């Protein structure tokens, strides 16, 4: 998703918010037997410009290794094995806090309060108009210029029942980035014995507000810094998508993907239709669109996408409770960012599949609601499963 990607780098249908968060103890555990969880490890990653120390936590379980920052809840690296058992980092990112603070196009970050765009930086809730920072032209992107991706998170580790994980929490005060209500946010990152990476989101508020949380990891299953992802084969169970205007705000329509570049109902390489002269592709300079998942909102995570990388044999399957996914093909990576491998990222060197409710839902009454009221709990879950063929 982007535009502030433009500025940062170069510079259906059901109501409700869906489910499944698990509470977790904050205790660590001793080293488990091979394949099982090891105790999360904390180390110093560096400092922000104001001197705030940033920690990096390492989780290992089931052949997957995950590194997470206390700044932005950022997935700094995610290592999974190929068909020969050789691990590689499959997520894009930086090696230092300064780059994340000053230059990151949301690499690996927790996104809130509202993932994706809100038109004209405003919405009306219960008759009151709320004004937000406009950090994407005339629109608000990913919660504003100081969204959850640029905040420090409290982190507590845990190991339990063959899992290793982290509980990340923060309080978003009433009025932060213009949003109403004091929002208490809790996110769990968990690895299990299969090496699955699960994210559980939970939030409560003391005033009516809008919430749409997601994670913004950029993937390259051939390995970070290895080049283009356009040969990755992508399949998404989505028969419709939300077309956008020239500022990437949805028009409010749900259009069929049949006969368009957005038809991934059968697996095809990401690059197959990315250069077609379709108006929507021209708006996004590639894919930067919300696909409406056929499964809709579900109580538990259901599979909707499979990605295969032909050379390494790595396969990623994604399940979610959410009704939509923003598919972004790394259009604004322009060769000015140096990643963890020491290589620069160019256009199409990573892709994102951001599970979420639809963009601009607070201004689109026909879209599934993102309103959260006191006494209710926002819950959402997404699971990334890895294998090799």
N, C-alpha and C positions, 0 to 999 in steps of 0.2 A: 504494500500500500504506500502511496506517497504524494509528495509535492513539497512538502516540507522536505521530502526527499530532494525535490528540486532545489530548495533553499539550503537544506542541511548539507547536501553533497556538493552541489554546485553553488554553492553557498551552502404452499407455504403459508406460511400463513396460519398462525395460531398465536394466541397471546400467552405470555408467561415467560419466566426465566427458568432455565432447566438445570438439571440436578446432579448431585452426588458428590458431596465433599466428605472427607473422613477426618475425624479428629485424631490427633496423634500425640503420644507422649514426647517429652523433650529429652529423653535420656539417650545416651549413646550405648553401643554394645561392643563387645570384643570382636576380633577378627573371626569371620565365619568360615566354614569349610569352602573349598573352591566352588565358584559359581554362586555362592550365597553372598549376603551383604557383608561389607566391611564397615566399620565405624566411620561416619563422615569426618573428614579432616579439614581443619581450618588453617589458612596461612595468610600472610599479609600480601596483598596485591599491589598496594601503593597508596598514593594520596591524591585527593582532589585539589583543585586550585586553592581552596580555602584551608587546606591542611587536614581535612577530614580523612581518616584512615578507611580504606576499603579492604575488606576481607574477600578471599576466594575460598569457597568450600568445594571439596572433591567428594563425590559419591561414586562407588563402584559396586556393581551387582549384575550378575547374569551376563557378563561379557561386555557390558556398557559402562563407560566412565563419563561422568558429567561434572563440569566445573561451573559453579554459580557464584556471582558477585553479590555482595551486600548492597552495592549501588545498582539501582534499577532492577534488582532481581534478575540480572542479566545471565543468560546461558552463554558463558564465555567459550566453552568448547563442549563437544559431545562426540565421544569416540565409540565407534562400533566396528566390528570385524567385517572383512569381505569374504568371498567364497573360499579363500585359502586360510581364513582365520587371522588375517593381518588387520590390526586396528588402524583406523584413521579418523581424524577429526572431520565431521561432516557439517559443521556449522561455521558461518562466517563471523569474524570478530577481530578484536584488537588485543595487543599484548600489554597495554598500559591504560590507567584510568583517564589520563589526559585526553586521549583520543575518544574514549566513550563520552566524556563530558563535553567536548568541544565539537566533535565532527561526526558522531555516529548517526547513521540513518536507521536508528532503532535496532541495531544488531542485537538479537537475542533477548530483548527487554520485555518486562512486564508492562502492559499498556493499560492506562486508565486515566481519569475515570471512564472516558468513553473512547473505546477503540474505533478507529476510522474517522470519517468526517461528519461534522455538523455544519449545515449550510449557514453562511453569513454570520457564523459565530454567535448564534442565538437560538433559543427555543422557548416555548411557552408551556408552563406546567401549572395546572389548577388556576389559570387566569393570570399568572404572573410571568413576565418576560425576564429571562436570565441572559445576560451578556457574558460571552466568553472571549478569551484572547484569540485573535485571528493570526494563526501561525502558518497558514497555508493559503496564501492569497487572501481572499475575503472569507475563507472558511476556517473552522477549528479542526485541527488534526490531532488524533491520539491524546486528547485531553488538554491540549494547550502546550505552550512553550516550556512549561515546567510540570509536565505530567508525571505519572508514576515512574516512567523510565529514567527520570532525573532526580529521584528521591532515594534516600537511604532507607533500607528495610531492616527491621530486627529479624535475626535468624536463629532458629533453634533446631538442632539436629535430632534425628531419631533413627533407631533400627528396631524392627518388629516383624514377626511372622514372615521371615524371608525377604524383607524389604529394607531399603536404606533411603532416608529422605531428609528433607528440610521443611520446616514451617516458617514462612515469611509473613510478617505482619507489619502493618503501619496504620496510622490514623490520618485520614484526610479530613482536615477541619472544615467546618461550615464556611463556604465562600471560597475555598481553595480553587483557583483557576475559574472562579465564577460559579461553580456548581453549588447547589444548596445542600444542606445537611452535613452532619458530622458522620463520615463514613468509616466504619471499622472494617478493615480488609484483612483477609487471611488467605494465603495461597500455600498449597503443599506441592512440592516437587518430590516425586517418588520413583525409585528404580526397583523393579522386582526381579525374581530369579530368572525370568525369561529375558531380562534386559529391556523390558518395556519401560518407557518414560511417560509417567502420568502426571498431569497437572490438574489439581482441584482448586477451584476458586470459590470464595465465600465472602459475602459482605452484608452488613446491616447498617441502617441509617436511623437518625432521629428526626428527619424531615423528609417529605417526598423529594425524590431526586431521580436522576437517570444513571444507569450503570451498564457498561458493556466492556468487560475485561477480556484480554487476550494476551498471547505471547507472540513476539515478532522475530522468531528465529529464522534466519536465512539458511537454507540447506543447499549442500552440494554433495550428493552421495558418492561421487568419485573422490571426494576429499577436498577440504578447504584449500583454495588457491590453485586448484587443478585446471581451472578454465571454465568454459561454458557448460551450462546445464541444459542446453537446448536439445541434447540427445536423450535426456531422461524421459522415460515413458510414463505418462501420467494418465490416470483413470479417476474420474470423479462422478459419483452418482448424483448428478444434478441435471434436471431437464429444463430448468429455467435459470435466468440470471437477471440482475437489476441493471439495465442500461443507464448510462450516466450522461450528463451534459459536458460541456467543454472544461468545467472546473472539477470534474469527477464526482459530482453530486448526483445521486440517483434521481431519475425522472419520476419515480413512483410506480412505473410499470414493471411487470414481471414478464419478460419475453422468453420465448422458446429458444433453446440453444440449437435446435435442429437447423442445419444449413448455415451455421455461423462458425467462426473460429473458436467459439466457447463450448463446443460440443466435445466433451471428454468422456462421454458415456462409454465409449470403447477406448481402450488405451491407445495413445499416440504420443510421439515425441513432442515435447513442449514447443519445439521450433517449427513444427509442421505448418502452422497457419499464422505464425507470429508476424510475418511480413506481408500478409494480405492487406489490401487497401480497403479494409472495413472501417467505417466511421468510428466505431468504438475502439478498435485497435489504434487508430490515429490519435484519439483523445488520450489514451493511456500511454502512448509510445510503446505499446506492447500490452501485456495483461496487467491490469490493476483494477479488478472487478470482483464484485460479490456474486458468487454462485449460490442459488437457492437449492439447498439439499433436499432430495426427494423424501428423505426420512422425516423431515420437519423437526420440531422440538421433541426430545425424548427424555424419559426419566433417567436413563442410564446411557453411557456412551455407546453409540452404534457406528459400525464401520461405514465410511463414505468415500475414502480415497486410498489408492495404491500408487506408489512411485517406484519404478525400477531403473537402476543404472546398469547398462549392459556390460560394461567392461569389468567393474568390480563385482558385479552380481548382487550388490546390496539392494534390499527391498525395504521400503518403509510403508507401513499401513497405518492409517489414522482413523480413530473413532472419536466421536464427540456427542455431547448432548445438544449442541447448538444447531440452529436452523440454517446457518450460512457459513461460507468460508470465503475470505478475500484471497484470491489467487493473484500474487504479484510476481512478475518474472524478472525482477532486478533491473528494471529499465533505466534507472537513473544512476547506477554504478558507472562511473565515468573515468576510471583509471587514476583517480586522485587519492584513493584510500589504500594504505598498506595494511594487509591482514596479518594474522598470527604466524603465517608461514613465511612472511617477508616478501610475498608477492602482492602485486596490486590487483584490485578488483575492477573488472571491466563489465560493461553492459551484459547482462545475462549470465553472470558468474554465480548467481545464487537465486533461489526462489523461495517464496513464503506461502504458506497455507494457513492463514490466520482464522481460526474458528471463532465465530462471533454471531451476534445479531446484526441486522442489516445496517449499512451506513445511513446516517441522517434519520434514523427511526424516530427521534423526538419530534421531527417536523413532518413525518409521514404516517398519518393515522392508519393507513391500510397495512403497514408493516407490523410484525410482531412487536409488542410493547417492550420497552426497556425501562419502564418506570418501576422504581423500588420505593415502597412505603414503609413507615415505621411498623414494627411488629412482623414484617416479612423478612425472609433471608434469601439473598441472591446466591444461587449455586450453579456452577458450570464445571464440566469435566471434559478434558481431552487427553487421549492416550496415543502415543507414538510407539508402534511395535516394529522391531527391526529383525531382519533375517537376511540370508544370502542364498542365492540360487546358482 
